[in-house]
Amino acid sequence: MEATLRDATTLFVVIDPIGQVPLFLALTRNSTDTERRRVAFRCIVIASIVLGLFILGGQFLLGKLGISLPSFQIAGGIVLFLFGLRMIFEEEGKREPHQLDLKPDVAVFPLGIPSIAGPGSMMAVVLMTDRTRTGLLENLASTMVLAVILGMTYVCLRLAVPIQRLIGDTGANVVSRVLGLILAALAVEKILEGIKLFWNA
């Protein structure tokens, strides 16, 4: 239960559903509500597919590359720590793209990848579904956690306009910085756990 709660916290912080709102609104500022709904749904589907592939094949890939779990856990912890620092010190509005008048498929890039399914979330799902330390039930629980958080992200994107009116850009930045601090602390725990596993190996 404790591990599942820790996984849920890590994923929630890395994906940062509320922090996705400013970028989503910036990319869809000239869109209708129907178009926004379509973009929100597509980016969540794309992120789900990408992260699902990492859940299914991440450990297999590590084995083929000869990367041990402690090494990956330490590296993953460092990446998550740097990701947390970026969330803490990120300049206001930095997530917004510079050329919003272009018409790319924003549901794929940058919303689906790398904003939601980015390096941090990819690392997180691989670490939390380590088959050498967790059984089938734990992995299923972690997968359900991922599904719930992606569902929460979809709800935040669908309610992006009301959320923006309620908390504003300043509120969203405060939330992101607090979550970044939590992520940095969780990342340190991952690094220490990896060092402990490496030392005992």
C-alpha positions as CSV (number, residue, x, y, z in Angstrom):
1,M,0.0,0.0,0.0
2,E,2.8,2.4,0.9
3,A,4.6,1.6,-2.4
4,T,1.5,2.2,-4.4
5,L,0.9,5.5,-2.6
6,R,4.5,6.5,-3.3
7,D,4.1,5.6,-7.0
8,A,0.9,7.5,-7.2
9,T,2.5,10.6,-5.7
10,T,5.6,10.4,-8.0
11,L,3.5,10.0,-11.2
12,F,1.1,12.7,-10.2
13,V,3.9,15.1,-9.6
14,V,5.8,14.2,-12.8
15,I,2.7,14.4,-15.0
16,D,1.5,17.5,-13.1
17,P,-2.2,17.6,-14.4
18,I,-2.8,21.2,-13.2
19,G,0.5,22.3,-14.7
20,Q,-0.6,21.1,-18.1
21,V,-3.4,23.6,-18.2
22,P,-1.5,26.8,-19.2
23,L,0.3,25.0,-22.1
24,F,-3.0,23.4,-23.2
25,L,-4.8,26.7,-23.3
26,A,-1.9,28.4,-25.1
27,L,-1.9,25.7,-27.8
28,T,-5.7,25.8,-28.2
29,R,-6.4,29.5,-27.7
30,N,-8.2,29.8,-31.0
31,S,-10.0,26.5,-30.8
32,T,-13.6,25.7,-30.2
33,D,-14.8,23.7,-27.2
34,T,-15.3,20.7,-29.5
35,E,-11.7,21.0,-30.8
36,R,-10.3,21.4,-27.3
37,R,-12.2,18.2,-26.3
38,R,-10.8,16.3,-29.2
39,V,-7.2,17.5,-28.6
40,A,-7.5,16.6,-24.9
41,F,-8.7,13.1,-25.7
42,R,-6.1,12.5,-28.3
43,C,-3.1,13.6,-26.2
44,I,-4.2,11.4,-23.3
45,V,-4.6,8.4,-25.6
46,I,-1.2,9.0,-27.1
47,A,0.4,9.4,-23.7
48,S,-1.3,6.3,-22.5
49,I,0.0,4.2,-25.4
50,V,3.6,5.5,-24.9
51,L,3.6,5.0,-21.2
52,G,1.9,1.6,-21.6
53,L,4.7,0.5,-23.9
54,F,7.2,1.5,-21.3
55,I,5.3,-0.5,-18.6
56,L,5.2,-3.6,-20.8
57,G,8.7,-3.4,-22.4
58,G,10.8,-1.2,-20.1
59,Q,12.2,-4.0,-18.0
60,F,12.8,-6.2,-21.1
61,L,14.7,-3.4,-22.7
62,L,16.9,-2.9,-19.7
63,G,17.7,-6.6,-19.6
64,K,18.7,-6.7,-23.3
65,L,20.9,-3.7,-22.7
66,G,22.5,-5.3,-19.7
67,I,21.5,-2.4,-17.4
68,S,21.0,-3.5,-13.7
69,L,18.1,-2.2,-11.7
70,P,20.3,-0.3,-9.2
71,S,22.0,1.5,-12.0
72,F,18.8,2.4,-13.7
73,Q,17.2,3.4,-10.3
74,I,20.1,5.8,-9.5
75,A,20.0,7.2,-13.1
76,G,16.2,7.5,-12.9
77,G,16.3,9.2,-9.5
78,I,18.8,11.7,-10.9
79,V,16.6,12.5,-13.9
80,L,13.5,12.8,-11.6
81,F,15.5,15.1,-9.3
82,L,16.6,17.3,-12.2
83,F,13.0,17.3,-13.4
84,G,11.8,18.4,-10.0
85,L,14.4,21.2,-9.9
86,R,13.2,22.4,-13.3
87,M,9.7,22.5,-12.0
88,I,10.8,24.6,-9.0
89,F,13.0,27.1,-10.9
90,E,11.2,27.1,-14.3
91,E,10.5,30.7,-15.5
92,E,6.8,31.7,-15.6
93,G,5.3,31.0,-19.1
94,K,8.4,29.0,-20.2
95,R,6.2,26.0,-21.2
96,E,4.3,28.1,-23.7
97,P,5.5,27.6,-27.3
98,H,6.7,30.5,-29.3
99,Q,4.8,29.9,-32.5
100,L,1.2,29.3,-31.6
101,D,-0.1,30.2,-35.0
102,L,1.3,27.1,-36.6
103,K,-1.1,24.2,-37.0
104,P,0.8,21.0,-36.0
105,D,-1.0,18.1,-34.3
106,V,-0.5,19.6,-30.9
107,A,-2.1,16.5,-29.3
108,V,1.0,14.5,-30.4
109,F,3.6,17.2,-29.8
110,P,4.1,18.9,-27.4
111,L,1.1,17.8,-25.3
112,G,1.1,14.0,-25.6
113,I,4.9,13.8,-26.0
114,P,6.9,15.2,-24.1
115,S,4.7,17.2,-21.8
116,I,2.6,14.3,-20.4
117,A,4.6,11.2,-21.6
118,G,8.0,12.8,-21.0
119,P,11.4,11.4,-19.8
120,G,10.3,11.8,-16.1
121,S,7.1,9.9,-16.5
122,M,8.8,7.2,-18.6
123,M,11.4,6.7,-16.0
124,A,8.8,6.6,-13.3
125,V,6.6,3.9,-14.8
126,V,9.6,1.7,-15.5
127,L,10.9,2.0,-12.0
128,M,7.5,1.4,-10.4
129,T,6.8,-1.8,-12.4
130,D,10.2,-3.5,-11.6
131,R,9.3,-7.2,-11.9
132,T,12.2,-8.2,-9.7
133,R,10.7,-6.5,-6.7
134,T,7.0,-6.4,-7.4
135,G,4.5,-9.1,-8.3
136,L,1.6,-9.2,-10.8
137,L,-0.8,-7.6,-8.3
138,E,1.5,-4.7,-7.6
139,N,2.2,-4.1,-11.3
140,L,-1.6,-4.1,-11.9
141,A,-2.1,-1.6,-9.1
142,S,0.7,0.6,-10.6
143,T,-1.0,0.4,-14.0
144,M,-4.3,1.4,-12.4
145,V,-2.6,4.3,-10.7
146,L,-1.3,5.5,-14.1
147,A,-4.8,5.2,-15.6
148,V,-6.3,7.2,-12.8
149,I,-3.7,10.0,-13.0
150,L,-4.1,10.2,-16.8
151,G,-7.9,10.3,-16.3
152,M,-7.3,13.2,-13.8
153,T,-5.1,14.9,-16.4
154,Y,-7.9,14.6,-19.0
155,V,-10.4,16.2,-16.6
156,C,-8.0,19.1,-15.9
157,L,-7.6,19.7,-19.7
158,R,-11.4,19.5,-20.2
159,L,-11.8,22.0,-17.3
160,A,-8.8,24.1,-18.4
161,V,-10.7,27.3,-18.8
162,P,-12.5,27.3,-15.4
163,I,-9.3,26.2,-13.7
164,Q,-7.4,29.0,-15.3
165,R,-10.0,31.5,-14.2
166,L,-10.0,30.1,-10.7
167,I,-6.3,29.9,-9.9
168,G,-4.7,32.0,-12.7
169,D,-1.2,31.6,-14.0
170,T,0.3,32.5,-10.6
171,G,-1.7,29.7,-8.9
172,A,-0.6,27.2,-11.5
173,N,3.0,28.2,-11.0
174,V,2.8,27.9,-7.2
175,V,1.3,24.4,-7.5
176,S,4.0,23.3,-10.0
177,R,6.8,24.5,-7.7
178,V,5.3,22.8,-4.7
179,L,5.0,19.6,-6.7
180,G,8.5,20.0,-7.9
181,L,9.8,20.1,-4.4
182,I,7.9,16.9,-3.5
183,L,9.3,15.3,-6.7
184,A,12.9,16.2,-5.8
185,A,12.5,14.7,-2.3
186,L,11.0,11.5,-3.8
187,A,13.8,11.4,-6.3
188,V,16.4,11.5,-3.5
189,E,14.7,8.5,-2.0
190,K,14.9,6.6,-5.3
191,I,18.7,7.4,-5.5
192,L,19.3,6.3,-2.0
193,E,17.3,3.1,-2.6
194,G,19.3,2.4,-5.7
195,I,22.6,3.0,-3.9
196,K,21.5,0.6,-1.2
197,L,20.6,-2.1,-3.7
198,F,23.9,-1.6,-5.5
199,W,25.8,-1.9,-2.2
200,N,24.0,-5.1,-1.2
201,A,24.3,-6.7,-4.7
